Amino acid sequence: MRQHNPRFHPLSDMPLFESQRTLRGHPFYPNAGLLRALAPREPRRTPEEAPCVVYHSPWGHIVVTEIDPESLNGYGWTCRSSFPDGAEWGDLGYMGDFEKKRGRPWEFWERDLHSEDANAAAAVTRILQRYAPPAPRDEQ
């Protein structure tokens, strides 16, 4: 008899194939109204005009300003936690790849449900503030 050992997520007792939804605790994609607002447009909207969805992981941050409703390919801003100075705008590819685990099993992408960014420019500014050097303290 062949022994079958399920592969478990290192941060829970859930099998890997079920862990993403449980760990994320909410759907990966936003509601249909916001998805319609993220449909690509020509010309592409500026960050100050673009609605967005923000995702975080231990790997970094993504500010998504476009998701094609047919292909689910995205466009937006990416910022690696290890190199925020290298953040850039560009094609993100198939968003379903972010929905699945990437890299190590605990590096899943979670949609930010708490930000109230007015647009993509505000989201980028908020994220980059996390990496700003601390302000000098007045010594008395």
N, C-alpha and C positions, 0 to 999 in steps of 0.2 A: 504494500500500500504506500502510495506517495504522500509524503507529509506536506501540507500547505501552510506556510507561515505568512499571515497577512502583514503587509508593511504598514506600520502605524506612524502617524504624525508625531514628531518628537515633542511637541508641546501639548499633546492631548492623547487620549486613548482611542481616538477615532481612526479608522483606516484612512489612508491617504486619499482615496478616491471620494470620500465624503467630507473631508476635513475643511475644504475651502469655504463652503457655504456656512458650516457651523462656526468656524473661526471668524469669518467676516461678519456674520450676524445680520446681514441685509443683502439685497440684490446688488450685483456688481454694477448694472446699468441703472441710470436714473429713470424717472417716470417718462411716459411717452411724450408729454408736452415738452419737457426739456430736450429729449432726443430730437424732436422736430426742430427745435430752435438751434440745435447743433448741426443741422444739415449743411453741407458745403454750399458756399455761395461764391459767385464771381462778380466783382472782385472779392477776394478774401477780406473779411473784416479785420480792422486793426485790433490789437489787444485791449485798447480802451473802449471799444465798441462790442467786443465779442463776449457772449455768455460762455460759461465754462463749467466743467466738472473737474474736481481735483481728486487725485488718487495719491496715496502714500504707501510706502513699504520701507523696510529697513534699507533697501537699495537706494531709494530716492523719492522723487516727487514727479508727478505728471499733471500738467494743466491742459486738459483736452478742450479745444475750441470747436472742433468739427468731428462728427462721426457720420460717415456715409451710411444711409439707411439700408442700402442694398448689400454692400460688401462688408460693412462694419469696420472699414479702415478708418483710422483716426489721424488727426493732425493736431499738433500742440507743442507744448514746451516741456522739455525734460531736464531734470536737475539731479545728478548723482549726489548722494550724501557725502561721498568721499572726495568729490571734486565740484563744488558748487560754482566755481569760476568757469567751468566748462559747460554750463547750462546753455541750451540752444533750442530754437524753434525748428520743427521739421515734421516729416511724415512719421507716424507712429506704427504704421502697418496694421495688421488685423488685431482689433481690440480684444478678441477672444483669447489671444495669447497672454494678455495681462490678467485676464480672468482666471486662467489656470495658474498653477504654481510656476515660478520662474527661479532658476538657480536652486538653492537649497530649499527643502520643503517648507521651512518656516518663513520664507520670503514671499508672502502673498501680498497682492495689491488690495488695498482697502479704500473705498470711496469715502471722502471726507463729507460727513453729514452735518458738520457743525459750523463750517465756515459760512460767512455771509458776504462773500466777496461780490462786489457790484459787477465786476468784469474780470477778464483774464489778467489785465495789467495789475489790478489790486491783488489778485491771488499770487502772482509772481513776486510782487513787492513783499507780501506777507511771508512767503516762504523764504525769500532771501534774507529777511530780517533774522531768521533763526541762525544764520551763519555769520552774521556781522560780529566783528570783535566787540567784546564788552566795553562799555563806556568807561573811561578812567574815573576812578573814585577820588573824591576830594579827601585828602588826608588832613586831619585837624590835630 
